[in-house]
Amino acid sequence: MTDRAERDDADRLPAGTRIGRAALRVADLDETTAFYRDVVGLAVLDRAAERATLGVDGTPLLVVERDADRPARSRTDAGLFHTAFRVPSRAALGEALGRVRERWRLDGGSDHLVSEALYLDDPEGNGVEIYRDRPREEWPVDESGAVRMATEPLDVEGVAAAAAEETEAEEAAAGETEAGETASTDLVDRAPADTDVGHVHLEVTSLSAFEAVYVDGLGFEVGMTGPDVRFVAAGGYHHHLGANTWRGRTTSAAGRGLAWFEVVVPDEAALDAVRVRLDAVAAEREVAVDERDDGIAVTDGDGIEVRVRTE
């Protein structure tokens, strides 16, 4: 493969690349669907006996599939670390915090310098992040110009206050709040229309194998790295994908949990370039590449399926 330090634009995903839908295999479809509806705030767009699709403003973001016969994910299996739902503002993050506090349990919160994030698990133990990005012009960079991230304590009460302040401003603008009155604190049930899947973070058995597929093959660029973590992205984003070996996973994904996720590229030319790169990787590694009606599906060496399609 091309030396990563010498890659030209033909070896990279275009700036318009984004994450599309993610899909989960679960034992209890009803309970899991209710969590993503009532806690994360997604709307149920379609529901069948074995499958639910959830999203915002008619746009699907998450597919949940019942697969009760499949075993639970083992402690050694690679797979999902978290699906990260990105909301468009600090106030929207505060609204999400209100839902979590009222209806679930918050496992943690972090300030990553580029973003503020809430962390929790769904009813089947799948990791969930809900986050908001700071404006790009505020993102810190290192001497090389790479985006710099950290993990610092989240100002939880500041996030909560942002939602209350927005509500107060909206009510005042509508003439509904008299001087000295407190703004309504009614729970906001739905995530806003601009919510999307900002990134997916994986647990893998090998970071070098992860890079071979997602950097050399798909065409993401390496961002922040550490001895046991890699962040990769397109277009200078802080990360579209994360991968870590923190828990020492040693076997391929086999149980319930992540079924697949999507990488969405802007056009057919970008999709064709991905095909070429993936074919070169597949010639050297245990990577399965299959054609789909809407693009390509690649199953990496950890048994994780990623689907690549155009807008």
N, C-alpha and C positions, 0 to 999 in steps of 0.2 A: 504494500500500500504506500501511498504518497506520504513523505515525511510531514507530520502534522504542522511543523513550524513553517513549511513551505507551501501549504495548501492555498490554491487560488479559489476564486468564487465558484468555479465549476465543481469543486469538491465540498462545498458547504451548502447547507440549506438556506434558502432565501429568507430575507428579514420578515416576510409575512407569514412564516410558519407559526403554527400554534398547536396546542393540544385540543383535541375534539372530545368525543365521549369517552367515558370509562365504563367498564362493565364488571359486575360482581356476581359470583356464584354464592348462593346462600342456602341455608336450610329452612329458615322461616321467612318467607316472602312478605307476609303481612307485617310482621314486626319491623323488618328492615325498611320496608317502604314507608311505614309510619314515621320512623326515625328521620329519614331524609326529607320527608314532607314537613314534619312538625318541629324538628330541631334545626336542621340545615336550612329549611325554608324553601325547598324546591316544590314545584307543583307537579302533581301526577298528570302526565300528558297522555298516557295510554296504559291500560291495565288489562291483562289476560290472566288465565288461571296459573300460568307458570312464569310470567314475566311482567315487569313494570318498567315504564320509561318515565323518568322525571327530568325536569328542566325549568327554565324560566322563559316567560313571554313566548311560549311555543317552541323554544329552542331546546332540543334534548341534550342533556349533559351526562346523565347516568342511566345505565340499564342494569336492572337487578333481575337475576334469573334464579328460579328455584332449582336446586340440584341436591336434594336431601340424600340421595344415594351416594354422592361423592363424600369421602371422609373429610373431617375437619383438617385444616392445615396443621401440619406437625411443627414441632419446635425447630426442626432442621430445614424445613422447606424454604426455598427462595420465594419471593412474591412481593406483595404490596407492603410498603411502609406506611404511606398515606396517599390518599387522593386529596388534592388541595383545591378548594373552591375559592376563587378570588372575587371579592366584592368590590364595588367601585369607589368606596369612600370610607373614612373612619367612622362616620355615623352609621353606615350599613354594617360595619363590623360591630359597633355597639349594639345594634339591633340583634345581630346574631348572638352576641354575648347574653343579651336578655333572654333569648329563647333557650340557650344552653342552661343558664342559671335556673330558669323556671321549670324546664322539662327534662333535663338530663344532668350530666356531671362534667365539669371542666377538668381535664387532666393537666393542663398547663397552658402557659402563654409566653410568647417571646417577642422581643424587639430585635429584628435582624438588620437594622440600619436601613435597608432598602424596603422593609415591609414590617407590618405588625401582624401577629398570628395567634390564633387560638388552636388548641389541640385537644382532641377527644377521640374516643373509639365508638364505633357503631355497635349495635347489639351482638354482633358476631365477632367482634374483636378487630375489625378492619379499621386501620387508622384513618382519621379525618383531620384535615387542616382547613380552617376558614381564615382568610387573610386579606389584607388590603395593601396595595403597593403605595409607597410614597412617590411623589413626582420624580421622574427620571433625573431631572436636574439636581435633585437632592441626594442621589445615590453617591456614596463615597467610592473613590477609585484608588488603586495603589499606584506606585511609581510607573508601572507598565501600562496604566490606563484600564486595567481589569477591574470590574466591579468588586468591591470589598463588602463582605458580610460578616456578621458576628451573631452571637446569641446572648442577648442581654435581657434582664427582667422587663416584662411588659407592664406599662402603666395601665393596669386593668381598669381602674376607676376613671382615668382619663378617657379611655375608650368608651366606657359606659356613659360618661358625661357628654360625649360627642353626639350620641343618639338623642339624648334629652335636649341638647341645645338645638339640634336640627328641628326637632318636633316643636320646640318653643318658637323658633323663627317662623316655621310654617304656619303655626296657629296665629301668631301675631300678624303675619302678612294677610291672613284670612280674616282678621278682625275678631278672632275667637278668644283672645287672651286679654283680660283687663290688667291694668297696672297692678303689680304686686301679686298676681296669681301665679301658680306653678303650672308649668306645661303638663299636658297629659302624659302619663307613663304607660299607656296601653301597649301591650306586646304587639310587635309587628310580626305577622305570621309568615310573610313571604320575602324571600331574598329579592333584591331589585333586578330589573330587566337586564342590566349590564353584567350580571354575575356570569362567570364562566369557570372552566377547569383551567386554572393558571399553570399548574404543573402536576406531575405524578412523581412520587418518590418510591424507589424500589429497594428491596433487600436482595442482594445478589451473592453468589458464591465467589465471584472473582471480579475485581475492578478492571483488570486488563481485558478480560473477556467482554465485560460491559462496554468498554471503550471500542473494542473491535467492531461490535455491532452498531452502536449508537453514534459513534464518532466517525470511524472509517466507513461504515456502511450507510447509515441514514444521513450523516453529514452534519450533525451537531458540532458545535465548537466547545472545547473544554473551558470552563470558567474556574470557580473556586475548587481547589483540591486539598486533600489531606491524606494522611496515611491510610485512612479507612473510609473515605467519602469522595465522591466526584459529583460535581454539578456541571451539566451541559446545557447549551441553549443555542438559539438562532437569533440573529439580529441584535445582539448585544443585551438581550434580556438576562436577568440574574440567573435564572434556571428554568428551563422547561421540563427537565428531568433531573432527578437526583438518584444516586445509588450509594448504598453503604454496606459495609460488612460488620457493623457494630455487634450484632448478635451471633456472629459465626455460623451463618447458614451454610449447609454443606450439601444439600440435595435439591434437585429440581422441583419446581412448583408442581404439586400433584393434588393437593386438597382444595377445599373451597377457598374463596377469597377472590383475588383478581382473576377475571376471565380474559380480558383484553383491554387495551386502550388505543386511542387513535392519535396519530400525528397528521395534521392537515397542512398540506402545502398549497401554494397559491395557484399553480397551473400544471398542465400536463408535462411541460418541459422539466419542471422540478421533479415530478414523479418519475419520468424516464431516467433522470440522472440518479435518483435513488435506486432504481432497478439495476443500473449498471454497477453502482458501488456495492450493492448487496450481493450481486452475483459473484463479484470478486471475493468478498468475504466468505460466502458460502463454499467457494472452491477450496478454502483453506481450513474452515472450521465447521463444527456441527451446528449449522444454522439452516433452518428450513424456510424457503421462500416460495410462496404460492400466490398465484393470481386470483383476484376477486373481481366481481363485476364492477366494483367502485374503486379498485386500486390493487394494493399488494398487502399480503399478510406475511410477517416474518416471525418465526418462533425462535427465540434465542437459545443459547445453551442451557439456560436455567428454566426452560419451558415457559417463558413469559411471551405472550403473543402481543405484538404491536401491529396495528393496521395503519397503512399509509394511504391517504386519499387526497383528492383535490377539493377545493371549496365547492 
